[in-house]
Amino acid sequence: MEVLTLGDLAPVLAAVIGPMVAMMFAMMRYQHADSTKTRDLMHDLTGQARQESRELIEKSHSELSSSIGELASGLGEVRERLAYIEGYLRQSPPHPPEGDAQAA
């Protein structure tokens, strides 16, 4: 049986391991480029979602503020009408009994 030396196996090893190492580096490069694209896309989408959320919050806040303003003005009108009715009827609302106030 003939003994093979490392020098004899070098071309075989290079033919087998060389393409494997080259493929490994190519796959690593592709994975890095793909993860970079994914990270940038996620960053853009989260930024866009934040902006849309801010706009929605500001819109809701302005609508609520205007609704509260309308409610406050309506309450003022109701108070004025009640004051007018009480003055017109010359009656004041009944006062609660003293015993109830102490019990509460």
Secondary structure, DSSP 8 states (H G I E B T S, - for coil): -----HHHHHHHHHHHHHHHHHHHHHHHHHHHHHHHHHHHHHHHHHHHHHHHHHHHHHHHHHHHHHHHHHHHHHHHHHHHHHHHHHHHHT-------HHHHHH-
